[in-house]
Amino acid sequence: MHHFAASLGLIFSCLIIAGILTRIAFAITEAVARAPWLDLFVSLFTWIPWVVGAWLDGWAGFLAAIIAELLFLHLFCLVHRAIRGKKGRTLSDAQGRILGPFRNQLCLMVQTPAILAFVQIRLVEILIYPPIAWLGKLPTYKASEWINLSRHKYDGLIGYDLLWCWYCDWMTGIWALGSEMLRNIESFWCPIRFRSEVKNRNISTDFPDVSQWAPSDGTMEDAVRVFETYYDGKGKNSWWGHPDRQKAESSDEKP
């Protein structure tokens, strides 16, 4: 128990220091709110404490890190709300009226383990996609245009509302960038529609090319012809609705 309390106290203190340093860094440059610097600062409040806790005291230390993070985040929300002050109605108030305050907060807390998935997706974007893009001549992306934080500038967004909107801000950027990368991979390596039309409809938002892929009841020759329609080896092997293709088509149409 002594080791657990010591680990919890140490990690909680380090989180407070990291929070202060992050605020100082943000005051110096807003680059902190954009990838790749954002990746570092998000790591300070997510997986790095888990690793430190596990290193200090195994699974007990890992649990201590989780509890320390929850305590720190709640402290941040309370302090931020006290400093900024509540001005009018908030999203938490509106959501609480629909679900009830306790149920609303519990629902948000249940979502937090998804951080594990988003951290892994971000690692794939950093470590796995670049060599795939180089080998397959796929488009590359400026992560800062997708993964950044800006909702803190929204008037009246304080405390818990700010924290969860930050989380969504970060999460949606990671998911959208990952989906964009997958569009390139899927359309280049396997442009064949699925047997299930329900599945084809369901994925059409994330994979708009699906309506143009080779028919599911076709032959390999059909797939090859579709492939050759969109790839000539002269440019990047992007998905078929990629902005670069649209620019190229616009240029071709000009007299």
MIDREN-49254 format. One record per residue: residue in three letters; y, x, z of N, C-alpha, C, O in turn. Coordinates in pm, whole numbers, padded with zeros to 5 digits, always signed. Each point is the difference from the previous one (the first is absolute). Layout:
ALAYXZYXZYXZYXZ/...
//
This chain:
MET-00120+00083+00000+00120-00083+00000+00126+00087+00000+00100-00033-00064/HIS-00108+00144+00137+00114+00092+00007+00032+00057-00137+00116+00008-00039/HIS-00222+00032-00037+00021+00054-00134+00058-00106-00093+00085+00029-00084/PHE-00132-00154+00100+00049-00109-00085+00148-00022+00023+00077-00011-00096/ALA-00036+00004+00223+00141-00023+00034+00086+00117-00048+00112-00019-00049/ALA-00165+00140+00063+00075+00118-00044+00019-00002-00151+00109+00030-00049/SER-00214-00063-00024+00008-00007-00147+00099-00107-00043+00081+00021-00090/LEU-00090-00138+00157+00089-00109-00034+00146+00040+00024+00086-00023-00085/GLY-00060+00083+00200+00136+00041+00033+00054+00106-00095+00116-00005-00041/LEU-00202+00102+00007+00043+00108-00089+00032-00054-00139+00104+00033-00057/ILE-00192-00116+00004+00021-00054-00134+00120-00093-00003+00078+00002-00095/PHE-00062-00084+00199+00115-00090+00007+00130+00081+00001+00096-00036-00068/SER-00093+00143+00145+00119+00086+00006+00030+00063-00135+00115+00009-00042/CYS-00221+00036-00025+00017+00062-00131+00051-00101-00102+00079+00035-00089/LEU-00122-00160+00101+00047-00105-00090+00150-00026+00020+00073-00021-00096/ILE-00030+00024+00220+00142-00018+00028+00081+00115-00061+00104-00023-00062/ILE-00153+00145+00079+00067+00117-00059+00003-00012-00152+00102+00027-00063/ALA-00216-00068+00005-00007-00016-00146+00098-00107-00047+00062+00014-00105/GLY-00048-00121+00184+00093-00106-00036+00144+00049+00001+00078-00033-00090/ILE-00044+00113+00190+00136+00055+00008+00027+00096-00116+00106-00005-00062/LEU-00204+00091+00033+00015+00095-00110+00010-00072-00136+00075+00041-00088/THR-00151-00149+00075+00007-00078-00124+00138-00061-00018+00055+00000-00110/ARG+00002-00051+00219+00135-00059-00008+00103+00106-00036+00091-00026-00078/ILE-00105+00146+00134+00092+00109-00031-00014+00040-00147+00099+00020-00070/ALA-00225-00010+00024-00025+00037-00140+00059-00103-00095+00057+00035-00103/PHE-00071-00163+00139+00054-00106-00086+00152+00004-00004+00060-00033-00102/ALA+00002+00074+00214+00146+00010+00003+00048+00113-00091+00112-00004-00051/ILE-00198+00103+00031+00036+00114-00086-00023-00033-00147+00084+00031-00085/THR-00196-00093+00055-00034-00032-00139-00087-00124-00008-00092-00018+00080/GLU+00120-00068-00177-00082-00120-00019-00129+00030-00075-00080-00090-00024/ALA+00058+00217-00013-00125+00038-00065-00120-00027+00091-00113-00014-00046/VAL+00140+00005+00177-00105-00030+00096-00062-00137-00028-00116-00024+00033/ALA+00194-00065-00094-00047-00136-00025-00072-00014-00134-00031-00111-00042/ARG+00005+00224-00025-00068-00003-00129-00113+00102-00001+00008+00105+00064/ALA-00115-00137-00138-00108+00097-00018+00057+00120-00076+00086-00019-00085/PRO-00132+00143+00114-00114+00034+00087+00035+00018+00148-00090+00004+00083/TRP+00220+00006-00049+00036+00019+00140-00044-00119+00084-00039+00017+00116/LEU+00046-00135-00173-00042-00118+00073-00147+00009+00041-00038-00046+00107/ASP-00044+00105-00194-00142+00017+00033-00017+00080+00129-00085-00032+00084/LEU+00166+00136-00070-00008+00084+00119+00038-00078+00125-00070+00005+00101/PHE+00181-00077-00108+00048-00070+00119-00088-00119+00036-00017-00031+00118/VAL-00039-00036-00218-00097-00107+00029-00123+00059+00069-00057-00061+00090/SER+00016+00178-00134-00116+00067+00060+00022+00029+00148-00094-00007+00079/LEU+00218+00039-00043+00031+00031+00140-00026-00119+00092-00025+00017+00119/PHE+00032-00138-00176-00016-00120+00083-00128-00076-00030-00022-00109+00053/THR-00065+00166-00136-00127-00067-00031-00117+00092+00029-00050+00003+00113/TRP+00004+00074-00214-00127+00071+00015+00010+00131+00079-00099+00041+00060/ILE+00214+00024-00057+00010+00127+00074-00027-00021+00149-00074+00078+00059/PRO+00133-00181+00006-00035-00024+00141-00149-00027+00022-00055+00038+00103/TRP-00011-00104-00200-00143-00026+00014-00077+00131+00003-00090+00019+00082/VAL+00126+00071-00172-00068+00130-00008+00025+00081+00128-00092+00060+00055/VAL+00217-00061-00010+00033+00073+00123-00076-00056+00119-00054+00075+00081/GLY+00050-00207-00071-00070-00064+00111-00148+00032-00002-00059+00030+00105/ALA-00003-00037-00222-00143+00031-00012-00026+00146+00034-00102+00033+00060/TRP+00195+00054-00098-00015+00143+00031+00012+00026+00150-00069+00085+00056/LEU+00158-00160+00009+00021+00019+00144-00116-00053+00084-00042+00064+00096/ASP-00009-00182-00133-00099-00064+00089-00098-00090-00074-00043-00102+00054/GLY+00006+00138-00177-00100-00077-00072+00043-00143-00025+00117-00028-00028/TRP-00214-00065+00040+00029-00141-00025+00099-00057+00101+00081-00087-00033/ALA-00087+00136+00155+00095-00045+00102+00142+00040-00039+00095-00077+00018/GLY-00081+00196-00072+00131+00046-00044+00049-00079-00121+00119-00029-00013/PHE-00213-00006-00075+00035-00082-00117+00053-00135+00045+00101-00048-00052/LEU-00170-00015+00149+00044-00128+00054+00136+00015+00068+00086-00088-00011/ALA-00068+00198+00083+00129+00026+00066+00112+00009-00103+00111-00047+00025/ALA-00140+00107-00140+00101+00011-00106+00038-00137-00054+00118-00027-00024/ILE-00218-00061+00005+00027-00135-00049+00090-00075+00098+00097-00064-00039/ILE-00131+00072+00167+00078-00069+00103+00141+00058+00008+00098-00074+00013/ALA-00088+00207-00021+00131+00065+00004+00087-00046-00116+00120-00024+00017/GLU-00180+00011-00135+00076-00046-00118+00049-00143+00020+00115-00031-00031/LEU-00201-00056+00083+00039-00138+00023+00114-00009+00102+00095-00076-00019/LEU-00107+00153+00126+00106+00001+00101+00131+00052-00059+00107-00055+00026/PHE-00117+00161-00104+00121+00058-00061+00067-00098-00095+00122-00016+00003/LEU-00202-00051-00086+00057-00093-00097+00067-00119+00069+00106-00046-00043/HIS-00169-00004+00150+00062-00109+00075+00129+00047+00067+00099-00072+00004/LEU-00101+00192+00050+00120+00056+00062+00112+00014-00103+00115-00034+00027/PHE-00151+00084-00145+00099+00014-00107+00063-00134-00032+00123-00011-00012/CYS-00207-00092-00003+00051-00131-00037+00095-00056+00107+00105-00055-00033/LEU-00142+00070+00159+00083-00050+00109+00132+00074+00008+00105-00061+00017/VAL-00110+00193-00028+00121+00082+00008+00091-00028-00120+00121-00016+00015/HIS-00181+00009-00134+00078-00025-00121+00070-00136+00008+00116-00014-00038/ARG-00188-00085+00088+00058-00134+00011+00111-00001+00104+00102-00068-00017/ALA-00121+00143+00126+00102+00005+00105+00127+00069-00050+00111-00040+00034/ILE-00128+00146-00115+00115+00075-00052+00075-00079-00106+00122-00011+00004/ARG-00196-00044-00099+00062-00071-00112+00044-00141+00036+00098-00051-00054/GLY-00171-00011+00145+00034-00136+00038-00049-00103-00100-00001+00025-00120/LYS-00037-00137+00170-00049-00109-00086+00116-00082-00051+00083-00047+00078/LYS-00078+00029-00209+00107-00077-00062-00062-00118-00076-00047+00016-00113/GLY+00049-00130+00174-00054-00117-00068-00152-00003+00002-00065+00064+00083/ARG+00008-00140-00177-00144-00018-00006-00068+00121-00062+00061+00074-00076/THR-00189-00055+00110-00077+00112-00054-00129-00052-00064-00040-00115+00022/LEU-00023+00202-00101-00127-00037-00061-00106-00027+00106-00079-00093-00012/SER+00079+00174+00117-00097-00021+00109+00016-00137+00063-00099-00067+00033/ASP+00224+00024-00016+00026-00133+00056-00056-00108-00091-00066-00094+00047/ALA+00092+00107-00177-00045-00100-00096-00152-00004-00010-00061-00107-00005/GLN+00000+00227+00003-00147+00008-00007-00062-00053+00129-00105-00065-00003/GLY+00170+00094+00116-00050-00046+00128-00001-00150+00013-00086-00057+00066/ARG+00183-00008-00131+00003-00147+00004-00116-00060-00079-00046-00110+00031/ILE-00001+00182-00132-00111-00050-00081-00134+00030+00067-00086-00088+00008/LEU+00068+00211+00039-00128+00043+00055-00004+00001+00152-00107-00004+00061/GLY+00225+00009+00000+00008+00026+00143+00027+00148+00020-00060+00081-00071/PRO+00147-00041+00163+00037+00142+00018-00120+00092+00024-00012+00105-00063/PHE-00077-00145+00155-00114+00086+00031-00093+00015-00120-00042+00111-00033/ARG+00010-00223-00031-00090+00004-00115+00059+00082-00114-00071+00072-00070/ASN+00201-00084+00051+00067+00075-00106-00010+00151+00025-00035+00076-00090/GLN+00065-00034+00214-00008+00143+00033-00144+00050-00007-00026+00111-00045/LEU-00069-00195+00090-00141+00040-00005-00044+00017-00145-00072+00095-00033/CYS+00115-00185-00053-00035+00008-00142+00054+00129-00061-00069+00065-00080/LEU+00190-00027+00117+00058+00126-00051-00079+00121+00051-00024+00095-00074/MET-00015-00101+00201-00074+00112+00058-00137+00016-00067-00047+00112-00018/VAL-00017-00224-00018-00131+00005-00065+00011+00070-00136-00099+00055-00049/GLN+00216-00058-00011+00020+00063-00130+00009+00152+00007-00020+00069-00100/THR+00051-00016+00217+00029+00144+00011-00116+00091-00039+00026+00108-00052/PRO-00155-00144+00076-00107+00090-00043-00001+00027-00150-00060+00098-00045/ALA+00125-00184-00032+00007+00023-00145+00074+00129-00032-00011+00051-00112/ILE+00085+00002+00210+00067+00130-00020-00101+00105-00043+00031+00087-00081/LEU-00152-00095+00136-00105+00096-00037-00026-00002-00150-00013+00105-00063/ALA+00005-00226+00006-00025-00013-00144+00117+00054-00081-00020+00069-00099/PHE+00143-00101+00142+00117+00043-00076+00019+00151+00006+00043+00062-00098/VAL-00075-00001+00212+00006+00146+00009-00099+00062-00097+00032+00099-00066/GLN-00152-00156+00058-00101+00054-00093+00043-00019-00145-00019+00089-00083/ILE+00075-00206+00052+00048-00023-00137+00109+00100-00035+00003+00053-00111/ARG+00086-00027+00204+00108+00096-00026-00056+00140-00023+00050+00074-00085/LEU-00153-00037+00161-00063+00131-00021-00062+00009-00138+00007+00105-00065/VAL-00068-00213+00018-00057-00003-00135+00110+00019-00104-00018+00073-00097/GLU+00132-00139+00119+00112+00014-00094+00052+00142-00004+00043+00048-00106/ILE-00045+00020+00220+00053+00136+00008-00101+00104-00050+00037+00093-00072/LEU-00164-00111+00110-00099+00105-00024-00092-00026-00120-00042+00095-00067/ILE+00010-00221+00039-00100-00031-00102+00061-00037-00135-00045+00047-00104/TYR+00148-00132+00105+00054-00044-00128+00062+00112-00083-00021+00002-00121/PRO+00096+00093+00179+00060+00106-00083-00099+00076-00088+00027+00018-00119/PRO-00143+00029+00172-00094+00067-00090-00060-00096-00104-00029+00041-00112/ILE+00010-00168+00149-00049-00099-00096+00102-00016-00113-00035-00003-00118/ALA+00163-00007+00158+00107-00018-00100+00009+00121-00092+00023-00015-00120/TRP-00041+00135+00175+00008+00122-00082-00118+00008-00096+00017+00029-00118/LEU-00136-00055+00168-00120+00007-00084-00003-00112-00104-00038+00022-00115/GLY+00079-00142+00155-00007-00115-00089+00128-00028-00076+00008-00099-00074/LYS+00093+00184+00091+00130-00018-00067+00060-00137+00031+00052-00069-00088/LEU-00059+00031+00215+00056-00126+00046+00144+00020+00044+00041+00113+00027/PRO+00036-00220-00017+00138+00013+00049+00002+00046+00145-00090-00032+00077/THR+00193+00105-00040+00021+00038+00139+00121-00077+00052+00077-00056-00078/TYR-00062+00054+00208+00103-00084+00060+00079+00075+00107-00051+00089+00067/LYS+00177-00128-00054+00086+00052+00105-00019-00090+00122+00049-00113+00004/ALA-00120+00164+00094-00039-00084+00115+00120-00060+00072-00010-00110+00054/SER+00123+00180-00052+00117-00049+00073+00055-00129-00058+00070-00075+00068/GLU-00102+00047-00196+00046-00124-00062-00086-00119+00042+00039-00115-00019/TRP-00153+00143+00076-00092-00106+00043-00009-00008+00152+00000-00109+00057/ILE-00006+00224+00008-00023+00005+00145+00128+00046+00068+00032+00118+00002/ASN+00038-00214+00054+00126+00028+00068+00031-00112+00097-00062-00106-00004/LEU+00158+00129+00091+00042-00100+00097+00147-00033-00023+00083+00089-00012/SER-00052-00218+00006+00140-00040-00019+00037-00123+00081+00118-00034+00012/ARG-00216-00033+00044+00028-00127+00067+00079+00016+00130+00053-00098+00053/HIS-00045+00222-00001+00080+00021+00120+00148-00026-00026+00079-00014+00094/LYS-00040+00007-00222+00139-00026-00035+00030-00150-00008+00115-00040-00020/TYR-00217-00040+00037+00017-00146-00008+00070-00050+00125-00043+00030+00112/ASP+00149-00105-00129+00081-00046+00112-00080-00090+00095-00062-00097-00043/GLY+00064+00131+00170-00064-00083+00102-00146+00029+00023-00064-00067+00082/LEU+00007+00164-00154-00142+00032+00017-00014+00100+00115+00034+00117-00014/ILE-00085-00165+00127-00007+00084+00119-00137-00014+00068-00075-00093-00029/GLY+00046+00187+00118-00118-00009+00085-00130-00019-00073-00032+00074-00093/TYR-00043-00175+00134-00132-00024-00058+00009-00034-00149-00084+00042-00079/ASP+00187-00119+00043+00017-00032-00142+00016+00126-00083-00060+00013-00106/LEU+00140+00081+00155+00022+00125-00072-00129+00080-00011-00034+00051-00106/LEU-00039-00041+00217-00125+00077+00000-00099-00052-00103-00055+00077-00079/TRP+00032-00209+00080-00100-00056-00092+00049+00002-00144-00080+00016-00092/CYS+00211-00031+00071+00052+00009-00137-00007+00144-00051-00018+00022-00119/TRP+00033+00074+00207-00021+00140-00038-00146+00022-00044-00027+00062-00102/TYR-00063-00116+00182-00143+00012-00031-00030-00060-00137-00070+00061-00081/CYS+00124-00181+00056-00022-00064-00131+00067+00078-00111-00055+00011-00110/ASP+00171+00044+00137+00074+00080-00098-00086+00119-00045-00012+00027-00119/TRP-00046+00042+00215-00084+00117-00026-00131-00040-00067-00043+00062-00097/MET-00018-00167+00151-00132-00043-00047+00004-00052-00144-00087+00035-00080/THR+00186-00117+00048+00006-00056-00134+00025+00107-00105-00050-00009-00112/GLY+00127+00112+00147+00023+00110-00094-00128+00076-00029-00028+00034-00116/ILE-00049-00006+00220-00127+00071-00017-00096-00083-00085-00064+00052-00092/TRP+00054-00181+00122-00093-00088-00072+00041-00013-00146-00084+00005-00090/ALA+00214-00022+00065+00048-00017-00137-00023+00127-00083-00041-00008-00116/LEU+00066+00125+00175-00022+00125-00072-00148+00019-00028-00038+00041-00110/GLY-00047-00071+00208-00144+00012-00021-00048-00094-00110-00085+00038-00081/SER+00139-00160+00078-00038-00096-00104+00043+00051-00138-00074-00015-00097/GLU+00192+00073+00090+00050+00054-00126-00092+00111-00051-00031+00006-00119/MET-00013+00080+00209-00091+00108-00039-00134-00057-00049-00056+00049-00098/LEU+00007-00151+00168-00128-00062-00039+00009-00068-00136-00098-00002-00074/ARG+00215-00053+00041+00016-00063-00131-00024+00102-00111-00065-00030-00101/ASN+00117+00150+00119-00021+00106-00100-00147+00035-00013-00053+00015-00110/ILE-00013-00001+00225-00140+00041+00001-00090-00106-00061-00087+00031-00082/GLU+00107-00157+00120-00087-00108-00047+00015-00023-00150-00099-00013-00071/SER+00224+00006+00022+00021-00029-00142-00048+00115-00090-00040-00024-00114/PHE+00045+00146+00165-00043+00113-00083-00152+00015+00000-00060+00020-00106/TRP-00001-00029+00223-00144+00032+00008-00093-00120-00015-00118+00017-00031/CYS+00168-00137+00053-00093-00113-00010+00071-00130-00040+00004-00094+00079/PRO+00052+00087-00201+00073-00119-00044-00093-00111-00049+00005-00038-00117/ILE-00088-00014+00206-00095-00107-00033+00018-00114+00100-00004+00021+00121/ARG+00024-00142-00172+00017-00114+00088-00127-00028+00081-00110+00039-00039/PHE+00128-00106+00151-00114-00034+00085-00065-00130-00045+00064-00084-00064/ARG-00189+00068+00096-00073-00122-00036+00061-00123+00067+00002-00109-00057/SER+00048+00129+00177+00058-00111+00076+00146-00021-00040+00084+00087+00023/GLU-00054-00203-00082+00137-00030-00036+00086-00021+00125+00121+00022-00003/VAL-00184-00065+00110+00073-00014+00126+00051+00136+00046+00115+00013+00042/LYS-00201+00090-00052+00041+00135+00038+00110+00050-00093+00096+00063+00046/ASN-00109-00089-00176+00102+00042-00095+00137-00060+00036+00102+00068-00008/ARG-00102-00194+00046+00126-00064+00041+00052+00060+00130+00119+00023+00015/ASN-00210+00000+00078+00041+00050+00131+00063+00139-00005+00090+00030+00078/ILE-00137+00054-00169+00052+00137-00005+00115+00016-00098+00057+00108-00012/SER-00022-00216-00059+00100+00013-00106+00138+00042+00051+00077+00059-00075/THR-00046-00089+00200+00128+00042+00055+00006+00151+00014+00099+00063-00037/ASP-00206-00004+00090-00003+00145+00020-00040+00076-00126+00035+00117-00017/PHE-00111-00184-00072-00045+00064-00124+00034-00090-00119-00088-00066-00056/PRO+00216+00064+00016+00044-00089-00109-00073+00025-00132-00007-00089-00085/ASP-00045+00210+00066-00069+00033-00125-00130-00077-00019-00056-00001-00110/VAL+00006-00063+00215-00133-00059-00004-00015-00100-00116-00108-00013-00057/SER+00216-00056+00022-00009-00098-00108-00021+00066-00136-00042-00066-00095/GLN+00072+00197+00085-00012+00071-00126-00122+00093-00005-00029+00059-00104/TRP-00041-00047+00216-00120+00084+00001-00106-00061-00092+00010-00116-00040/ALA-00110+00195+00007-00109-00047-00086-00072-00117+00065-00013-00003+00122/PRO-00034-00094-00201-00068-00118+00057-00126+00038+00076-00068+00097-00034/SER+00038-00174+00137-00116+00031+00084-00132-00019-00072-00102+00057+00039/ASP+00102-00138-00146-00124-00022-00076-00001+00079-00131-00078-00028-00090/GLY+00167+00129+00082+00008+00080-00121-00097+00117+00000-00095+00003+00078/THR+00122+00093-00165-00084+00120-00010+00084+00122+00032+00122-00009+00015/MET-00188+00123-00005+00072+00123+00027+00100+00031-00111+00105+00060+00025/GLU-00137-00100-00147+00093+00021-00112+00131-00076+00025+00108+00049-00035/ASP-00118-00168+00094+00121-00077+00032+00086+00076+00102+00122+00006-00013/ALA-00188+00050+00113+00072+00075+00103+00068+00123-00060+00114+00032+00035/VAL-00185+00038-00125+00056+00119-00063+00121-00036-00086+00100+00072+00001/ARG-00110-00182-00074+00112-00041-00085+00124-00034+00083+00112+00037-00035/VAL-00134-00108+00145+00112-00032+00089+00061+00127+00056+00122+00015+00004/PHE-00207+00077+00037+00046+00128+00053+00087+00073-00102+00108+00048+00032/GLU-00156-00041-00156+00072+00073-00104+00130-00068-00041+00089+00063-00056/THR-00078-00193+00084+00123-00072-00029+00115+00048+00089+00115+00002-00042/TYR-00149+00037+00164+00103+00035+00097+00011+00148+00032+00096+00042+00065/TYR-00191+00037-00108+00004+00144+00031-00020+00082-00127-00099-00015-00072/ASP+00197+00102+00046-00010+00085-00119+00002+00149+00034-00005+00084-00089/GLY+00011-00052+00219-00002+00139+00041+00133+00072-00012+00008+00120+00028/LYS+00096-00191-00070+00129+00065-00021+00092-00007+00122+00087+00086+00019/GLY-00107-00186+00063+00085-00015+00118-00082-00014+00126-00120+00031+00002/LYS+00184-00076+00104-00070-00022+00126-00094-00120-00014+00032-00099-00066/ASN-00146+00109+00129-00099-00108-00006+00029-00104+00108-00073-00014+00098/SER+00181-00060-00119+00045-00098+00098-00063-00137-00026-00053-00027-00108/TRP+00059-00058+00210-00047-00138-00018+00092-00066-00103+00109+00050-00026/TRP-00151-00161-00030+00059-00049-00123+00135-00068+00018+00073-00020-00097/GLY-00039-00014+00220+00131-00058+00025+00094+00097+00070+00104-00041+00052/HIS-00141+00168-00050+00081+00103+00066+00139+00007-00062+00014-00013-00121/PRO+00090+00033+00203+00138+00006-00052+00019+00100-00114+00079-00024-00091/ASP-00151+00137+00093+00014+00099-00107-00044-00058-00135+00060+00031-00103/ARG-00163-00113+00104-00045-00063-00124+00104-00099-00051+00025-00009-00120/GLN+00036-00064+00211+00101-00097-00039+00122+00070-00059+00059-00050-00096/LYS-00022+00165+00153+00112+00077-00054-00032+00050-00141+00084-00004-00090/ALA-00208+00051+00073-00042+00051-00131+00002-00111-00104+00042+00022-00114/GLU-00087-00142+00153-00001-00112-00093+00142-00041-00037+00027-00034-00115/SER+00064+00039+00214+00140-00036-00028+00063+00099-00096+00078-00038-00088/SER-00113+00167+00104+00054+00105-00087-00051-00018-00144+00074+00022-00096/ASP-00202-00061+00083-00061-00019-00131+00063-00118-00074+00006-00002-00123/GLU+00041-00098+00201+00056-00119-00063+00141+00021-00049+00047-00075-00085/LYS+00025+00176+00138+00136+00025-00040+00004+00055-00143-00085+00081-00037/PRO+00184-00125-00044+00010+00048-00138+00040+00146-00007+00013+00055-00110/
//
